[in-house]
């Protein structure tokens, strides 16, 4: 990428960070600030003009200061059990893959994941859960257990077989998949052993069907249009109580 292109990309990412910051979506803002600062520092390496370098350095220092304040703010709110983000996914909007929506919370601190979603029944819903498991295994190097609580549907005879296939496959990666069925389950949420709780109004099944098998979004879910839904992200300070 050219120097001008790199600078444009940095400005775009940092502006997005400011937008997320203003919306109080602080964890997203922090990711944007970090990515934008990395790009901006790479731009500085190729700048010879002293005045421009000084200008860029001042921007770097300002965004670094804000990023540090955000880190402190997030940790303070987590400690108080008051951290909360709300994300509105609009109808037909794109850019909301699992990685984009909550991938920033899947890291080395996560050893256990609990998924409560009554609609992991049909084949495409089981595929959604598979996509989630792929992201979790790739992102959480210390992951040991995934627990799925879902409901059954008498008309979907292969549900148990599909989930059992996934359970056996995850064993190859030393991940234990525990599957439980509930006839009264209503809530849809993902609980991480690091304390983060992600509640999605529609559960994991918020993507619309692709137009066809050769359209963008068939594999890369950031291109897939979504149904309207609301996502609420919390952090509980009492992890042990949450997982009792």
N, C-alpha and C positions, 0 to 999 in steps of 0.2 A: 504494500500500500504506500502511496506517495505521502510526503510530509504533510501536504495540505489535506489529503484525504484522512490521514491519521488524526490531524487536529480537528477536522469536522466531526469525525466519529467520537472523539473525546468530548467535544462540546455537547453533542447530542446525548451521550450517556449521562453526563453531569447535569444537563437540564432535566433529564428524566428523573435523576436523583432528587433534584430540588422539588419537582412535582410530587414525587412520592413523599418527600419530607413534609411538604405542605399539607398533604392528605393524612399525615400521621401514620403512614405505612413505613415505619422506621427501619424495619429489617430490610425491606426492598431498597429503601433509600441508601442504606449503608452498603449494600452490594453494588449499587450504581456508582456511588462515590469511589469505592475501591477500584472498580473497573475503569472508570473515567480517569482517575488519578494515575493509574498504570499507563494508560494511553498518553496522558499529558506528559508524564515523565519521559516517555519514549520520544515524544515530539521535541522536548527540550534538548535531548542528546544531539539532535541534528541542527540546532539553531546556533548560528554564529553571531548574529547581531546582538550586542549587549543589551540594548533597550528592550528588544522583544523577549530576550531571555529573562530579564528582570520582571517584565510584565507577566510572563508565564509562571515564574517562580512565586510571585505574589498570589496568583490564582491557586497554585498548588498548595501553598501554605493556608489559604483561606478554606479550601475544601477539606484539607487534612484536619484543620481545627474543628470544623463542623462534624466530620466523621468521628473524631475522638469524643466530642460531646454526645453524639448519638449513641456511641458504644456505652458510655456511662449512663445515659438516660435509659437505654434498654435494660441494662443490668440492674439499675435501681428499681424499675417497674417490675422486673422479673422477681426480684427479692421480695417485693411487697405483694406479689401475686396479682398485680393490676395491669399487666401488659395485655393489650387487645388491639388487633387490627381488623378492619372490615374491608373486604374487597367485593365490589359488585361486578359480576361478569354479565355483560349485556348480551341480549339475543343476537346471534349471528356474528358476534365478535370473535377474533382469533388471537393467538399469542398466549393461550392459557393451557399449555401442556402441564403435566404434573411437575415436570422439572421447573418450568417458569413460575408455577403457582406456589409450590412449597418445597422445591428442591433445596433451597438454602438452609432448611432445617435438618436435612438428612446428612449427617456427618459422622465423624468417629466417636461422638458421644452417645450415639444411639446403639443400644444393644438389643432392645426389644421394641416391637411395633405391634400395636393392637388396632385392628381395622373393624369397625362396626358399620355394616352396610347391608340392609335387608335385600338389596337388589344385586347380588352377585349370583344370578340364576341362569340367564340365557347365555349363549355362546359369546356374544359380543361383550357382555358384562364380565364374563370370566376372562376375556382378552384384556379388558380394562384393568382387572386385578393383576393379570400377568404383567402388563406394562408397569404398574405400580411396583410390583416385586422386582422387576428388572432394574428400575431406578434405585430402589432401596438397596439391593445387593451391590450395585455398582458404586453407590455413594457412601454406604455405611460399612466401613472396613471391619468393624467390631460387632456387626449384627449377628445375633444368635437365633432369635425367635421372631416369627411373625404369627400373630394370632388373628384369625378371621372369624368373626361372628356374623352370620347371615341367616337368611330364611330359605325355606324350601318351596318349590312350586311343583305340584304333582304333574303338571303338563310338560315339565322339562325333565325328562327321564335321565338325561346324561349329565346333569349338574354334578352329582357326586363323583362320577367317573372323571370329569374334566378337572375338578379340584384335586382329586387323588393323583392324577398325572402330574399336576403342578407340585404337589407335596413331594412326590418321589424325585422330581427333577431338582427341587431346591435342596434335597439331601446331598446332592453332588457338590453343592457349594457350602455344605455344613451348616445349612439353615434349617431349623425345625419349623415347619408350618403346622400349626394347630388349627383345626377346623371345627367350629361349633355351630349348631343350628338352633335358632330360636323362633318360636311362633309368635312372639310378642314384641320382637325388636322393631323399633321405629327410628331411633336416633341414627344419624350418619356422622361418624367422626373417626379421626385417625389420632391415636395417642402414642407419642414417642416417649421412650424411657428417659430422655433428656428433659422432659417436662413440657414440651410443646404439644398443644392440642389443636388440630385443624378440623373445623366443622364445615362441611360443604352441604348446602341445602339439598342438592340432588345426589349427594354421594359421589362416587367415582364416575357415574354415568351421566356426565353433563355434556358430552360431545354429540354433535349431530352426525348422522351417517354421511360418509363421503359421497360426492356426486356419482363417482364411478371408481373402478379399480385402478384407473390411470389418471387420477386427479391428485393435485397437491393436497396433502392432508391424509392420504390413505395410510401412509406410514408415519410421517412427521406430524405429530399432533398439534404443534404450534400453528400449523396451517388449517387445522380443522375448525369449522364454525361451531359455536357452542350454543346450548340452550341458556336462557337467562337463569342465573342462580346467585346466591350470596355465600361468600366464604368468610368465616370468622376464625381468627387465629388468637389463641390465648397461650399463656404460660402459667403453669401451676408451680408454686414454690415447694409444695409438698409432694414430691414425686412418688415416694413410698406409699403415701395414702392413696394417691391416684391409681396405683397399680395393686392395691390390696385385693 
